[in-house]
Amino acid sequence: HCYQDANRDPAGIDRLKGRLYRVRYKDSPRTPKGFDLAKETDEQLIERLSEKSDFVRWTATRLLQERIGGRKNGALGMALEGIVRDRSRPHRANMHALWAKLGGGDEPSPQFERWANATDAAARTWLIRVQTDRLMSAGIRLTNFAVPREKDTPESLLQIAIAAGKQAPLGPDSAKHQFNTLLGVLSFAGEDKLIPHVVWQNLHPLLEADADIFTSELKLRWLKLKPVAAMMPRIVERLLGRTQFDAMPVGELFALLRDDHPQVGRQVLEVISAKVQSGELKGEKLDQLKVAMAEPLTPLLAGQATHPLASDAALLATSWGDQRGLPQVRRSFTTRGVQADLRLKSLNALISAKDDSVLSAVSDVLADKDQSAEFKSQVLLAIARLEDAKVSDVILEKFAAMEPSLQPSAIELLTQRASWSKRLLTQVGEKKIAATAINLNQARRIQALKDKDLSELLNRHWGQVRDTRNPDRDKVVAEMKGLIRKTPGDPFAGEKVFKRVCAACHKIYGEGPDIGPDITLNGRNDFTQLLSNVFDPSLVIGAGYRVCTVVTTSGRVQSGLLVEDSSQRMVLKPAAVGRPGDPFNVKTVIDGTIQVSVGKLEIFPRDEIDEFKLNELSLMPEDLEKQLTSQEIIDLFAFITLDKHPKDPSAKRLPGVSAVSPRNSLNPADFPSMVNEILPGFSTSESGELGLGLLTEHLGRDNVLRTHPVSRDKPCVLSIKLTPPADKKTKLILDVAHDARGDWRLVVRGNGQRMADEMISKETCSKGWRTLTVDLTKFAGQELKLDLVNQANDWSNEFGYWGGARIVTD
């Protein structure tokens, strides 16, 4: 109240000067007059450590820390050690005594260290935490208190792992100690989910310089332990990415895993194969790797087909051109009864080896009517790495006979190289393939190749490719709004349209891939926003959903979402294959749920990237309305404008789907339903001048709620209770406007805390409206009372206009 008074009247600041305000919580006991902890004795402060009051307890702790730090004798420190060990006192007193001692800089006695290590897990954890920095700054190697033990709690193990990561580089002995400490922590972690992550974060930087020491320590005892062995694939990937490349530790690790941990050994071989096939390992690095892996691989390639890793060894050997694995890999791909996953791995190995038989074998697979469309689609995705001009001949020869669901995958393949695209566009010009088979994203890719003849073919047979948003989409959005509002739709029919058109990229209610946003909770809080997202997708593109186009030195072009961008490589997540209006080209139904396969991540070594471009247009095509009938559009929106699945009887339509019936009311009984039409879940019991109003339009925006402060000092408050998800970021997005003749103050409160305080006026709004975002993440997992306050400013046309209030989680 004092703050508000000062804001309204600057002279109020003078009235506050010289006043002392006592603040206490509800009916908590008042402190006596003359209360001053700084004047109390050490013994009195120690007794205060048992107080229930946080303020008293923490103030006593601080004062004891200051007294310990300012004295040379250790009597107070020894007294606090006694309090820590005194189990007749409350546990809070034990811990505050420990924090006072350690925070004051008093070294624990040897007897206390022995007691803590043997008896008290919490004390041991804090000893490790506090003393680590002291020992490290003095260049002292961690001693017995930081050696992990089986009886350690997860908290102690975490502190030991952190301590090991802080160890100064003091030579081979130091590195050996760090590795043993971290691997020891991992071995005792049990089912703890956090500890392996902390261990990895502190372990992987050490591998850059001391991989040999790490390998030596593994041999002694650690590799026999399952939690340690399970981390080896990540270790190998890190070793292969070192600045000073050395393949020998990788060969040594695989030799240790090959017979004792074959399943982990298989994962290691898969990591190596993937890097060879992507081109990340080549030249001198690859030559080193072949030498390092020669001895452990030789028995597996010499006829030991019964060994569990024989097939994986053949895949790796073939990938780098070793003929010993070639016959087995060829058989694995061409034999129909072999597991699909192994066949695809074999195909990737043959492509990497540039095997002459690949294209013929692929042709046979595509012609085989007994092969699933899903498998054939994955084959088409894989052969994009081939540089053979004959690929287009094979694909186009079989295109007309392909399953309709497979044809989009073929188009996706043919638009990735100039020679293939020329053959494709020639057939489009000859009317053998419809121009609509090529979607906008694929046309953009063809344009990115910057081949003059190819661009002319594209313009002639497909059309002009735009690089910027179409400004006419505003008209389409307005047209679709009118269509959807005037005609009811069938949400169950709309669900079928969604699965056919949208679910290739978007997930809803747990179904679909993770390419575009999961629209269960994102993008559907407001009808106007939803219309824009669907029919004008390039107007606003989320930071994580910008399309990247990569052109390689070999002439291949690919586009997708950027997953990784490092000095070694660039990784893209390609879009789902197909175009709006087509059925899924790759789908599997498991327990009634459609699983959409969108192809693997595409990895491009940095030195093979000729050009990289961040596109201005969305990956989602603009012309959805041309792919669907009017009724399909209406049904689709009947489905996606429900806040729950249509099977749920409590499902409600999003605000704004239907045009509001304009009206005013001074009756508080009408207020909840009126507010709910624009701001679902919110309510109010009071509004001032003219009461509440629902407007069909205000300053260019339709469906608007109007409020007014009750009086100069009493605002109109719109409230809601909710619980933000504990594991996500949550924000409130408000669209608000002012009266053309006035302004007002918007205050947002969360559980009484002021989260925002903004003037809504001509100066702060654009065309009368303002969008305000408020972060609610601090209330994650808690019950939250959220207040939106229409507060008076100068008591002149203080009307508040509300276009929407959206709760968004990420």
Summary of the structure (lengths in Angstrom):
residues: 810
radius of gyration: 33.9
end to end distance: 35.3
largest distance: 98.4
contacts: 2535
relative contact order: 0.04
helix: 48%
strand: 15%
